[in-house]
Amino acid sequence: MEKTIKPSSGWLMLIVMFLMIAGGIYLIVETYFLIGAILLGLAFIVILPGFIAVEPNSSRVLNLFGTYIGTVKESGFFYINPFYSRKKVSQRAVTLDVPTIKVNDKQGNPIMIGAVVMYRVKDTYKAAFDVENYPEFVKIQSEAAIRKLAGHYSYDNIEDESASVTLRTNSDEVNHQLVEEISERLQIAGIEIIEARINNLAYATEIAQAMLQRQQATAIVAARSKIVEGAVGMVEMALEQLSRKQIIDLDEEKKAAMVSNLLVVLCGDRNAQPVVNTGTLHQ
């Protein structure tokens, strides 16, 4: 379990080291070569390795002959036991661009999906000792989480009309689920997920063209249905206005012809060509 410690200031030991160096040089000059050499050796071999500088949002995990001593999280210049081994663990936020991978969605369709994951180290002990290489661990587990997530949802509602959440249309819900999935996998490494979101989503190349045509056909059918619905309403309104204002008296045959002509004009995908009738209504 992580244990935070605060070592003594390094500035005091720096002064002591300079004094030892000065004393050693003085003794060497005064012909006490052996004693001066010992003082200089102690200053450089024993004292010097104990100095550490910790940057903001960084830490040092200290270890003594296989025993965890603690973690230095406070930034500054410190002096520690020179026999401590130290491992630098950054606590800055890191953005991981998970490469786009090919997976199958809930319907079995091959899709290309990629994500961006923002994380930082929360527990330095777990990051340093519970996993071998935590950045690589985060990358592999993020890819595994994306594969699992994609298998739980359909790409869209074209094949799964009953789906309430899909990868393409419900990004907020999917991203939230992705954060939970990755966080659960990275608890062992003491990693906190700040944000995770899908940044690349598409059908795989082998079915992309077919799915595009299917989407276009679905969109055309939906548009045509809307056009027909509006056209029927307009025809109904036209017949009602003509009947109420008694502009012209139409029998059932003439009404059928008028409805047919109006529907052709309103539902056609080309501009209508007007035809001027210079005779009677019966010609």
N, C-alpha and C positions, 0 to 999 in steps of 0.2 A: 504494500500500500504506500502511496506517495507520502513523503514527509518533507516539509519545507524547513530549511535551516537558513540562518544568516551568519556567514563567517565574519571574522574580524576584519577591520579596515586594512587595506593593503598599503596605505600611505605610511603608517607607523613602521611596518616591517621594511619598507623601502628605505626609510631613514636609517634603520638599524643595519641594513645591508651596506649602505654607503659608508657608515661609520666603520664597519668591519673591513671594508675595502681600504679605507683611508688608514686604519690601524695596521693592516697588513703591509701596505706600501711603506709606511713609516718604519716598521720593524725591519723590513728588507733593507731600507736605506741605512738603518742603524746597525747593519750586519747581523741582525737576528733573522737570518734567512729562513730557517726551518719553521719557526713560529709564524712568521709573516706569510709564508707559503700555505701553512695550514689554515690560517684565517681566511686567506683569499679563496682557498679550495672550499671551505665551508660556506662562504658567501655565495659562490656560484653553483656548487653542486647540491647543497641542501636547501638554501633559502630561495634561490631564484625560481626553481620549478613550482613553488607554492603560490605564485602570483597568478590571479585570473581576473579577466575583465568580462563582465556580463553586459551585453547590449540590451536595450529595451525590448520587451516581448521575446526574450530568449531565456534559456536556462542551462544549468550545468548539473548533470546527474553524477553524484560522487559515489565512488565505490572503493573499498579498501580490502584488497586481497579476497575478493569474491563476496564481500558483505556490503549491502546497500547502506550508505550513511545518510543520505538525504539529497534534496534538490535545492539548488540556489536559484531562486526566481527573481530576486530583486536585482535591478541593474546597478552597476557600479564597479569599483576596483577593490578587490578583496584578496585576503591571504588565507590559504587553507593548508592543511597538512600536505607537504610535498609528496608524500607517498600515496595520496589519493589519486586514483584514476578518474578522469572526468570525461563525460560524454555530452556533447552539445545537442540539445533538443530545442528546436525553434518552436515558439508558441504563436507565431504570426499566422494569419489566415493564408491558406494556400488554395489556389484554384486548379483543379484537375480537369482537363479536357479529355473525357473518356472517348476513345476512338469509336467511330461508327462501326457497328457490328451487325451481322445478319442474324435475325432470329425469326421464329414463327409466332404469330399472334394467336389469340384464343381460337380463331377459326382455322389455324394451320397455314395461313398465308405468309410467305416469306416477306419480311420487311427489313428496312435498314433503319437503325435507331442509334442515336448517340446522345450524350448528356454532358452537362457541366456540373461538377461537384465542388463546393467550397467547404473546406474543413480546417480545423486546427487541433493541436494537441491539448487535451484537457488534463490528462493524468500522465505525467512524465514517466512514472515508474512502469506503468503498463506499456507505454510506447517504447521504452528502452529495453525491458526485460521479458515482456510477455509475447512479443512477436520479434521475428528476426530482422525484418526491414519494413518499418511501418509505411513509408511512402508506396512501396511496391504492394504491400498488403492492402492498402486503401484502393489502389488501382484495380487489383484483381477482384476484390470483393464488390467494388462498384459495378464492374462488368457483370458479375454473377447476379447482383440485385436487379440490374436492368433486364437481363435475360428472363428472370423470374417474373418481373413486373409485366413485360411484354406478353408473356404466356397467359396472364390473367385477364387481359383486356383485348377487345377487338380493335382493329385499326379504325374503323368507322361503323356506321349503322347500315351500310349497304347490304351486308350479308347477315348481320345480327341486328334486326330491327328492334328487338326487345331490350337491347343493351342500354342501360341508363348512363353508363360511363364508358367512353371510348378514348383511345390514345389521341385521336386527332381533335376531338371537340371538347374534351374536358381536361384541359391542361392543368388547371389548378388542383383538381382532385388527384390526378395522376402524379403530379410533382410532389404533393403532400405524402402520398403513399410511397413514393420513391425515397423521400427523406427518412421515413420510418423504417423502410426495408434496409437501407444502408446503415442507419444508426444502430439497428439491432445487430448487424454483422460486425460492426466496428467497436462494440463495447469492450471486447477483449483487449483491444489496443489502446483504450483510453482516448479515442478520437471523438470529437464533437462535430456533427454535421451542421454547418450554418445554413447552407442552401443547396438544393439539388434540383435541377430542371432539365427537361428534354430539350435539346437545341437542334436536333436533326431527326426528322421522321419522314419516311417515304417508303413506297412499295419497292421491293427488290426489282432489279432490272428485268428479270425474265417475265414478270407479270405486270410491270408498270404500264405498258402500252394497253394491255387488255383492261386493266382496272381503270385507266383513264377513259377509255371508250365507254366503259360501263357507267362511270360517273357522269360523263357527258350525256349518255342516253337517259339516265335518271333525271338529270337536270332538264333535258328537253321535254320529257314526259311531264314533269312537274310544271314547267312553264306553259305547256300546251293545255294542261288541265285548268290552270288559272285563266288562260285566255278564253277557253271555251266557257268557263263559268261566268266570266265578265260579259262575253258576247251574248249568252242566253239572257242575262239580266238586261242588257241593252235592247235586245229584240223585244223582250216582254214589256219594257218601258215604252218602246216606240208604238207597239200595238195598242197599249193602254191609252197613250196620249191621243192617237188617231181616233180611237173609239170614243173617248170622252169628249173631245172637241168636235167630233162629227165632221172632220175634214174630208174624209172619203169613206164610203161604205164598201167594205171588203167582205166577199164571201169566203168560205173555207178554202176554196181552191186558190184564191188570190192571196189569202193569208199564208198558205203553205209556200207559194212561190216567193212571197216577200221574205218570209223567214229563211228560206233557202238562200236567197240572194244576200241577205244581211250576214248570215253566218259565213258564207264564202268570203265576203269582203272583210269581216272582222277577224276571222280566224286564219286567213291566208297569210303566207310569209312574204308575199310580194304586194306591191301597190296595185290597187284595183284600177282597171282601165274603164273609164266611164263610157257608157253607150247612150246616146240621145235618141229617145223614141219620139219621132215627129208625127206618129199616127195616133190611134186610140189605145186605150188600155188593153183592148182585145187583140191587138196586132203586135 
